[in-house]
Amino acid sequence: MKTAHAGAALALVLAVVPAGAQNVKITPVGSHPGELCANDRATIFEDPTGVRILYDAGQTVTGADDARLGAIHAILLSHAHGDHIGDQKLKAVGAGECANSGRVPASPNSTTAEIAAAKNAAIVMTSDMGTFIGRKVQNIRGNPVAVCPQTAGVTSVPVAVPCRSNTHLGGTFIAKTPDAARGVEITIVFASHANNVPLSLLSEAQRAALGADSTSIVLGPPTGYVVKFTNGLVAYLSGDTGIHTEMKTVVNEFHKANLAVLNLGPSAGTVLSGAYAMNELVRPASVILTHPNEAVTEGGKLRPASRAAAIINQLKPAPHLAISGRTMEFDGRGKCVARC
């Protein structure tokens, strides 16, 4: 009798809960709708509890007023290179060519700071980058940006005003909506890259001192992220990185990532190293390919001569292209179950 009652109760729950309610929604925000283009970086993650995260705003948003963004509770930045921090912004959705989108300057603040300021977002990144972005937000809003308020190590979102996570490499920030039983855990992990700031985002005095030597300041280490969602999905956001051992020891063995969002920029890796990292080190169930530095698609279809096509031919995990505006849904096992 108890078994029958339990079965009936489960059936009732399944009938009430809409399909996809326990999936994480992932939406790339690129320069050209329906395509994966050269400058595309920005990605929005939405947890089943409603926590919404923007990763690497970059240059393919039109700014804080971009209607595609919606509510943003936390904003992540892997490193301060212009194509990630957003030293330029998209002139208009669809502007320019897929291989080279039409952009205008976002200096002196960056798209990352503009969005954090407008959306009252938690700035979740290493302390060096968080302090830098926090000062840009202060320049926009007029008030200093404090460390995010926490109760028992958890920040309730949305926050009332922009705040900083004050985390370092290896640290974790937890964002939770008020009615949720659990929060989304965001851990900063290692990346093998560089982290210098575009001169256009520095003060006039710094540009005068550093520009003559074509150098800039470094904002701590470059990073990736591991994001643990409440449905069990564990996403590794690689950032720009060469292959490194922590992909296996930290990302795979410790965090047990089952989804990877892999940057394809040729300055940090090759087709062979990217495929090896996914197949042998991270070993997720699925891989989302982004940051291509080339027009990957044409008319929404994969270009056979692209680097993305070459790596797809070598991948063991299920590959998915970060098509702008296409909201994919992933279950807790790292499998894409909708709009794949």
Protein Blocks (a to p, Z undefined) as FASTA:
>chain_A
ZZmmmmmmmmmmmmmmcghklpccdddddfbghiacfklmbdcdddfkopacdehkbjmb
gbjklmklmpafbdcdfbfcfklnopaccfbghiajfklccdddfbfnbjmlmmmmmnop
acdddfklmmmmmmmmmmmnopacdddddeehiacdddfbdcdekiaehiacddddfkbm
bdcdddddddddddddcfklmcfklmmmmmmnopaddehjadddddddfkopacddebja
dddfklmmmmmmmnopabdcddfbfklocfklmmmmmmmmnopabdcdehkopafbgghi
acfkbmklmmmmmpmbdcddddehiacdddfkopafehZZ
